[in-house]
Amino acid sequence: MESAIGLNHFLAVGLILFCLGLFCVLTRRNAIGVLMGVELILNGANVNYVAFSKYSAAAVDGQVFSVFVIMLAAAEAAIGLALVLAIYRSFRAIDVSVMRTLRG
């Protein structure tokens, strides 16, 4: 008895990651939690890119897109953490609701 893992399984995992990331972005008040939610959203997109590249005729396109998304996520994490540190220095908090004002 073999269990075949198909495209629908990968799409379900990608959808779950995307929905968890979206939930995290919408409900977290902590800036680091919001950044982790964005990373989950990008990882959900990566799962879909790689799954479509595996099950389509153009086998390399999805993997190339996935590498670009990983580079984008690394840059986003570096810039996001730099912003969080700058905001913490100004406001002494990383609560998103505090960041509504631009004055320190």
Secondary structure as GFF3:
##gff-version 3
##sequence-region A 1 104
A	DSSP	alpha_helix	7	27	.	.	.	ID=ss1
A	DSSP	alpha_helix	31	54	.	.	.	ID=ss2
A	DSSP	alpha_helix	61	91	.	.	.	ID=ss3
A	DSSP	three_ten_helix	96	100	.	.	.	ID=ss4
###
